[in-house]
Amino acid sequence: MCVLGCRSNLYDGEALSGELTARGAFLAGGPEGCQAAVVVSCSVTAAADKKCRQAVRRARRAVGPNGVVAACGCWAQGLDAGDARALGIDVLAGSRRKSALPDALEAALESGGFFDVRGKPEGWDFLTVSRPLLRTRAFLKVQEGCDHFCSYCVIPFLRGRPASRPLEDTLAEARRITESGCGEIVLTGVHLGIYGKDGAALAELVRRVSETPGLVRLRLGSLEPFSLTDNLLEALADSPLFCPHLHLPLQSGDDEVLARMRRGYTAEDFFQVCRRARKKLGGDLHISSDVLVGFPSESEEAFQNTLALMAGAGLGRVHVFPYSSRRGTEAAGFLGRLPPQTVSERAARAAALGKELLEHYAARFVGRNLPILAESAEDGVYSGYTRNFLFAFVRGIDGDALGREVGARMTGSFKGELVGEWIP
Ligand code: SF4
C-alpha cells in the first residue's frame, strides 16, 4: 500500500488496508515480494502526478508480470484508461469508488485482466476503519468533494461535488476507533467546513464526537478560513477534548492574488479570523497553514505581502507549495506565468520563514508543562505530539507510556521540536 497526498487519502489507505487484511491479505512493509500493490493517488500538483507515476512503475517492477497493481484516488480518477494500461495498472478505482477496489483486486488476482471501476465522483463512498494502524491517532473522514472552485485547484474536478458522511455512521466509527485503544481522532475532509453544508453541522459533529466514551483528544483537519464560524468556535471552546491547533490554509497574503485565486477572503479577513480564533481558543493556539507561491502575475510586492501576513498572523508550521498549472483549471489560462526559477526561489524564501516561525512558536513553551501522547519510544525516550501539535521528545518516563497521554516539563526546543522531562 502506497499512500500519497492528504489526510483524506491516509484515511482511505487505512480503510483499504483494513478491508484487504480482513479478506486474508498480509500487509507487507514494502513492495518487494508482494502479489499485489495499491497506490492511493494524489493530483494536487504536477509534482504529485509525477510521484504517482513513479509509485506505479515501482509497484509494477516489484509485483512482477503476474502480480496486480491497483490505483485509486484523484490521479487515478483523471487518468486515461489507455495510459493506465501502458503504465502497468490492472485496477483503476475512482476517488469515490475506493470501496469497489478490494473486489476488483481479487478478481484481477484470480482471472487477470483490466478492471476500471471508477464511475462518476459522486455520493458517499462507504469505507470503514476499525483499528487504526497508528494506534495513537486516527483520521476519520467525514466529508468529500468541493464546489468552491479556487481558480488553481483541480480537486473539485477529481473529487466531485461535496458529500458528507452520515452523523450516526461517523459516531459509530468514532466509537470503534476509541474501543480499539486509539485515543486521538482527527476529523478530516476535502472541505471540512461544509460538512453537512454549513458550520452549524460541523459544530454539532464536534459536540457529538466529543462525547465518545474513552476518547482523549479531538482535532480538526484542514479548514478553509471562511469556515470558522462563531458557532464552530463555540463548539471547539466547549469541548475539553479539542486540541488547540487549527490548520487554516492562507495561500496568499495579497488581496489581488487572493481575488484571482477565488479564495473568498482578503488578507485582513484572514488576519481577523486568526485573531477571533485566538480570542476564543486561547493565545497559545497553534495556527498552521499552507501557502501557494509563484501564482501567475504574483509580483515581488505581492509575495512580500504573503511573507508579512505569515509573520503578522503568528503562524506556526507552514507548508509551502510552488504553483504548478493544472489542466482544466481557470488559472491554467491565466497570463503572467512566472519563470520556474522565480517560483522556486520564492518557495525557498517562504519555507525559510516558515521554519523560523515554527521555531519561534515552539520556543514559547520551553519551561512550561505540556502533555504528549506517546506514540513511539527509542532508548527510553518517548516521542509524540503535544495538544497544540508540536512534536516532542520526553525522557525519564517510568513504565510503558505508549498510547497514553503523559505530562512533561519542556526544557528546550530545536528546529520547532520540543524536548522535555517526564512529570510523574
Ligand atoms: S476550497 Fe479551494 S483549494 Fe480547497 S479543495 Fe476546494 S477548490 Fe481546492
Residues whose N, C-alpha, C, O or C-beta is under 5 A from the ligand:
A	BS01	SF4	C146 H148 F149 C150 C153 I155 V190 H191
